[in-house]
């Protein structure tokens, strides 16, 4: 969640356009918050560069007389729900502190599952996509995507190296160097982690090598226009770096400021569509897992394989092992020299002995998704990250339990219980989740027929209303999750559901620029259409806008400053605040990140 930038009054024009012409303040001497025109009927705020229009209540005549300074209190992050496994890999590890480290959005989470506590590294400015642990197991490197700040300015992708004990940032690397984002990265091992290699998300997938403590880029080269999924320093050969991805594996020789590439030769073996992951055996051989479910062992040749052909130092396949049905998504070399592999289609974790013979296996239930990350835990425990954003912990003997869970697609709707320590979320994954905010557990979940976009609890707390992207909305029992009622208003996305304070009315705000009003009886279990407001969108700046925020109170007869008139006999409707999304109506289907 990001705070909005300072609000600005934008003159709307019309009947109040001449009210405050005597108020003139120099723009140059004003703060961002004060740079406004005290004319008009709405305030325009900017959130990450996107304008949000907030209509003023009708009983507010002079905004500048009631505006106040921002409160001194600051919010502190207490708990993060969820994990990003769906489109990431190799991003779950156990630290010496006993904490599981992983990331979601722009937050890196350090979760102690025994003490049920979280700490958070908050240095990033946009979504984190990859993570590497230093050989000392204390320092961490995390890479992020490009983004925009609260004022719409570009935020460059970069890598942050930080201390997992103090949470202090040690170095920020690559500002202005990386394009789009950081795809994967790794610390060197043979020189005790002095260097860091990084692959960015540019078209050429640039490989850079950094002396990270000096913030010095020592080498850079284009890798390939194909997708790169993994990068790793060789653990014993400090001048060797391996990258792999779509239909390739490259072995790079690093010498000073230069990088030389040699392609892995598949020879008689079928070239896979993707080489998904890398690991190293005790004898220095390279192990890869691919999209065909195959493990390949790569050995460096020291003599020419055929007189007059081949070259010294070429990596070739010395052994092939069929490991999984479907992809091998992740590899984990264990402390005792054994190997863990995680599969895609078969959802299996397999334990391999020192000779790469399968010793144990266990299948993760389908409800958790495919395997995205595997790491060694305490004693004989294993940590698993999945494509449905679960983190599991367990053993081959006892099975696995859920430690972290969250939505699997963009979260749009949030509602808080009026008096219990509960809140509800709904998302593009069609899941509705009820969370306990005290012990941070999931109370229940229910799958809707379509994605949920907004939610609000009835003041009694007995039911919750959920709006969807198609105009349908559901009312669920807040305890049993049973369906209480279902209605449809229009055929466009519903942006806001809001009950009045006394619970007698429900307002449903839609992207069709109507507010549908319902009378509510029987503690939120019966609904009757009362009417609809037909002038909810703004046409400021020549653009049609969407309703996005709706505040309802009591005792008043209209919603302020919008031309939305309610009959005087309508109880429960107060002069409130209406927010509309300043977007062109034709662009409403864009993805949430773009909106």
N, C-alpha and C positions, 0 to 999 in steps of 0.2 A: 504494500500500500504506500502511495506517495502523496505527500501533502500538496495541495494546490498552491500555486504561486499567488501572490497578492492580487486582490480583486481590483478591478478598474470599472468605473462607471462609464458607460457608453451611452450618449444621447440617443434616445429612441425617436424623438420627434413627436409631434402631435399636440394634444391640448395642454400639456405641461411644459412644452418646449421653451417657453419664455419665463418660467417661474423664477429661476435663480441666475439670471444673467449678471447680477451684481457680484457673484462669487467668481473671482478670477484669480488663479494661483499659477505662478510660473512653473512650467513643467520641469525646467532645469533645476529648480530648488526643491522639488518634491521627491519623496521616496517612491519606490515602485508601487507601494500600496496606495499612495496618495495621488498618483498620476491618473487623474480621472476628470471627467466633465460632470459637474453636479447637476446635470440636466437629465430629463428622461424618467423612465419608469422601471428600469431594470439595472442590475449590476452584472457586468460581464467579468467572469473569472477565467483564468487560464490554467489548465491542468496539463502539464507536459506539452505545452504549446497549443493545446486544443481549447477553443473558447467554450465556456459554459455560461449560459445566460440565467440569472436568478432574478425573477420578477419580485418587485417590492410589494409589501402589503399596501392596500389602498389607504390605510389611515396614516401612512408615513408620508409627511409632506416635504420635509427637508432631511435628506439622508445624511448630510454632513453634520447635522446636529446630534444624531444618535450613534454615529459610527464610533467605535472604541478601538483602542490599541489591542493587539493580539495578547491573549493571556500568557503569563510567564510560565505556566506549567508545560512540561514536555511529556510526550508519551514514551514509554520504555517497552521494548519488545519483551513479552513474557514467554510466549510459546509459539512454535511453528508447527502447523499440522500439514503433513505431506512430505513427499520425496519425489525427485524427478528421475524416474527410471525409464519412462516410455521411449525417449529419444536420446538417452545417454547410456554410457557403459563404463564399467570399471570405476565406479564412483562411490563405493562403500568400503570403509576400512575401520579397523579397530585400533585405537591409539593406546599408548602405554598408560594414559590417564584412566583407562577403562571406558572411554567414551567411543561411541560409533560416530564417525564423521561422514557427512553426506551433504547434499545441497538441494535447495528448492527455491525457485525464483532468484533473487539476488542475495539470498542469505545462505551462509554455510553454517550448518547445525552440528553441534557437538553434544550428543545425547548419551547420558549415563542411564542405562536401562535398569540398573540395580537401585540407584537412588531416585530415579524418575525426575531427573533435572536436565535442563538444557542450557547450554551457552551458545552464543551466536557471534559469528564474525560478520560484521556489517559494513565492511569497507567497500564492497562492490556497488556500482551504480546502475547495473542492469543484470540480466539473467546470467548466472554462472552455468557453464557448459562442461567443464572438465576439472579434474582434481588430480594432484600428484603429491605423494608423501615423500619427504626427504629421507635419505638413509638413516638419519638420526631419529626418525619417527616423531620429531617434535615440530619441525618446520614444514609448512604446507604451501603449495603453489596452486592457485585457482585462476582459471581463465574465464573471461566473460565476453558477451556479445556487445556489439555496438548498440547504442540507444540514443534517447534524447532526454534532456533534463526537464525540470518543471517549466522552463520558459521556452522549450522547443529547440534548444541548442544541441548540436551533435555531441554525444558522449563516445569517445573512441574506445574500441575494444582494447583490452590490456590484460596482463597477468599481475596478480598480487602475490607476493611471498610474505607469509606472516607466521607468527609464533602461536602454536596451538595451546600453550599454557597461559601466556599473558594476553593473547588475542591482539597483540600489537603488530602493526604493519611494518615489515622490514624493508620492503622494496616494491616499487611499482615499475613494471617493465613493459615496454612496447607501445607506449602512447604515441600515436602517429605512425606506427610501423605496421601494425596488423590491420587487415581489412575484414569487415563484416563481423568477425568474431574469432575466438580461439577455439580450435577444434579438438586438439589433444596436446599433451605436454608430458615431459618426464625429466626427473633429476638424474644427473650422472651418478654412477656408483663407484667406478674404479678410482676416482679422485675425491671420494668422500663428499659428493654432492656439490662441488664447486660450480658446476655448469647446469644449464637448463636448456633443453631443446623444445621448440614450439612449432606446431603446424597451425597456420591460420586458415580462415575460410574463404580466402580470395580464390579467384578462378584458377590461379597457378598453384594454390596450396603451398605457400612459401614455407620453407624450413629455415628457421633461424636458431643459432646457438648463442647463448648468453653467458657471460660471467656475471651472474645475477647480483652478487654482492657489490660489484663495481658498476652495475647498471650498464654494462658494456656489451653491445652486440659484436661478436667476434667472427661470425660467419653467416652467410645467407645464400639461399639458392632456391630456384623453382623446382618443385618435385614433379607434379603431373597435373593435368586438367581433370583427371578422374578423382573420385572421392577418396580421401585418405582417412582411415579409421583408427590407426594406432601409430605411435612413435615410441621408441625406447632406446636408451643407451645400453650397450652391451655391458654386463656386470664386471667383466674382467679386462676387456679390450677397450681402453679409454678413448681410442680413436674410431670406434665403430658405432654407428647409429643405424637402426632399422626402422623403415616405415612400411606400412601395408594398407591395402584398401581394395578398391574395385579392380579385380583381375591383375593384381601386381603385388610383389614384395621387392623392396629396394634395400640394398646394403650400401651404406654411405661410409666412406673413409674421410674422416675429418682431420685436416692438417693445417694448423694455424687459422688463417682466414679463408680457407678453401674447403669445399666439399666435393668429393668425386663419387659418382653413382655406379653401382654394378647391380644389374637386375638378376633376381633369383631365377634360375633355370628350372622349369617344371619338367622338361624332357619328356619321358614316356608317360608321365602322370598327367591326368586331366587338369587343365587350368581351371580353378574355381571362379565363380562370378565375383566373390568377395573373400579376401583374406581378412578375417574379422578381428583376430587378437594374436598377441605375441607373449611368449614366456621363454625362459632359459633353463636348460638342464644343468646339472652339476658339472658336467664336463665341458660346458661352454657352448654346446650345440643350441641352435635356435629351434623353438617349437612354435608352430602356428596352428590355429584353428580356423576353419573356413566354412563357407555357406553350404558346402556339401556334407557337412558333418564329419569331415576328415581332419585328423591330426597329421601334420607333416613335420618330420625332423630334418633340419637343414644343417649340413656340415660343410666346412670350408675345404675345398680341394687344394692340395699342395703340389700336385703334379698335373701335367697335361693329360686329359682323359684319352685323347686320340692324337697321335703324332700329327703335328701341323695344325691342330684345331684346339680350341679351348684356350684357357689362360690360367695361370696360377692365381690362387686366391678367390676363385669363383665359388659361390655357395650353391650347392646342389642338394637335392633330396636324397637322403640315405634310407628313409623308412617312412611308410605310410600306414596309418591305423584308422580304421573305421570306428568312430567314437559315438556319434549321435545320429538319430533320425532328424534331419533338418540341420540348421546351423549350429556350429559351436560358437557361442557368443562371447565366452569369457574363459580365461585360464588363471589359475592361482597356484603358484609354487609355494608349498608349505614349508614350515620351518624344519621339518624332519626329512625334507627332500622328496616327499610324495607330491602328487599333483591332483588338483581339483579342476574339473571342467563343468561348464554349465551349458545346457542345450536350449535350443529355441523350440522347435516343434514338439519335441518329446518332453520338454520341461524337466529333464533329469539333471541331477547333480551326481557325477561319477567320481569316485576316488580311485586313483591309479597308483600302483606301487612303483618302486624305483626302476623297474624294468618296463614300465608303462603297460602293465597288465591290469585290467580292471579288477578292483578288489571289492568295492561296495558301491551301491547306487541307491538313490531315493528319488521319487517323482514328486514334484511340487504340484498340488492340486490346481486344476484348470482355473479356478476363480482368481488365483493370484497372477496369472499371466506367465509369459516366458521369462527365462533367466537373463538378466542384463549384467549383473555383477555378482561375483563370489569372492569372499574374503575369509581368512582364518580368524576365528574368534578365540575366546579363552578356552584352555584345555582342548577338548575334542569338538568344540562347538564350531559351527559354520554360520557365516552371515551371508544372506542372499538379498540382492535387489532385483525387482521384477519389472516387467513392462507395464504392469497395472499399478505401479507406484507403491508397492509394498516393500518393506524391509522385514525379512524373516530371520529368526535366530533359532538354532537347534542342533541336533545331532542325527547321525544316521540311525541310531538305536531308538531315540525317543521322538523323532519327527521335529516339526518346526512350529513355532508360535509367532504371531504377528507382533512386531515391535513398533512399526511405523506404517501408517496408511493415510491415504488422502484421495482426492479426485484424480481421474485419469485424463481429464481434458479441462479446458478453461473454465474457471469458476466465475459465475456471473451474479448469483443471488446470495444474499446474506440477511438473516433475520435473527434478532435476539429475543429470548423469552422475556416476558414482562416482569417476572419476579423470581424465576429460578435461574440457576447458573448453567443455562443451556443456550445453545445457539444452533441455527440450522443453515446449511449451505446447499445450493443446487447449482448444477454445472452442465456443460455441453455433453458430458458423459451420461446424462439422463439420471444420474444418481442424486437422490435427496438424502442428506446425512444430518443426523442430530448428534451434536457433540456436547460432552460435559466439560465445562471450562474450568472446573476445579481439579479433577484428576486427569483431564486431557484424554479422555477415552471416547470411543464411538458408542453412543447409546443405541442407535438403530440406523438402518439404511433402507431405502426403498427405491426401486427402479421405476421411473415414469415412462410413459409412452414416447416422450419427446424431451428435448433439452429444456431445463429450467433456467429462467433468466432473472427472476425477482421473487421475493418472499416477504411476508409479514405475519406476525402472530396476532391473533385476536387478544384484546386486553385481558380476557380471562385466562389466557394461556392454554385453553383446551384444544384449540385448532390452529392451523397455520395455512395461509393461502399462498399458492405458488403459481406464478405466471410463466408461460412458455413462449417460445419463439413463433408459434403459429397463431396466437390469439386465444388459445385455450388456457383455462386456469383451473387448478385443482384445489380443493380444501381437504386437508388430511387431519385426522385425529393426532394430536401431538404426543400421545402416549402409546396408542396401539398402532399408529401409522396407517390405519384403515382409511379408505376413501370415503369422505363425508359428502362431497358435492363436486360437480364438474360443470363448467360453463364455457361459453365461447363468446368473445367480443372482437369482431373484426377478424382479419386474417393475417395481421402483421404482428411483429414482435411486441410483447408486453414488456414495458420498461420499469414499471413501478406498481406495487400493490400497497395500499395504505388504509388501515382502519382508523376511524375516529377514536378519540380518547375514551369515549364511553362505549365504544364497540357497536354503535347502532348503524353505522354506515361503513361501506367499503368503497374506496375509489380505486379504479383500475386504469392506469395510464398506458396508452398504446402508441406505437410508432405511426399509427394512422392519424395521430394528432387529435384524438378524442380522449376525454376522460369519461369512463363509464361508471355510474354511481349506483350502488345497490343498498337497499335497506337490509339490515342484518338482525335476525331474531334467534331465539333459542340458543343463546350463548355461542353464536357463530356457526350454527348448523343449518340455518335456512336463509336463503338469499332471494330477493325480489328486485328486478330492475326498477330503479327509481327514475333514471333519465341519463342523459349524457351531455357533457360540455363540448361544444363544437368549435371553440376557438382557442386551442391549446398551443398550437405552433406559433412561433414568432417568424416574422418576415423581415427581421432586421438584416441590414446589409444585403438585401435582395435575395436572401436564402430562406428556404423553409426549414424549420428546426423541429426537433423532437423533444417531447417531454421526458425528462430523466429523473427528476426529484420532485416529490410532492409531500408537503407537510400539512397535516390536518389537525386542528385543535377543537375548541368549543366556543360557544357564546356569540359568534359573529355570523354574518349572513352572506359574505362573499369571499372569494379568494382574491387576494389583493393584486390590483394593478394589471390584470390580464384580460379583463373583459369576460371572465367566467362568472356569470351571474347565477346564484342559487336563490330560490324563493325564500322570503323572510321566514317562512314557517319551517324551513329545513334545519333541524337541530344538529349540533355537533360539527358544523362547518365553520371554521375560524379563518380570519384573514391570515393566510399562510404564505408559504414561499414555494413558488413553482420554478423548477429548473428545467431548462431545455437544452438539448445538445445541438450546438450551432454547426450543423452538418447539412449538406445538401441532401434533400430527400431521395434523390436518385442514387446516392452512395451508401444507403443504409445496409447493404449486404456485405460490406467490407468486414474483414476479420477484426476481432476486438483489439489486437495489438495496434492496428492501424487507426483505430477510431480514437 
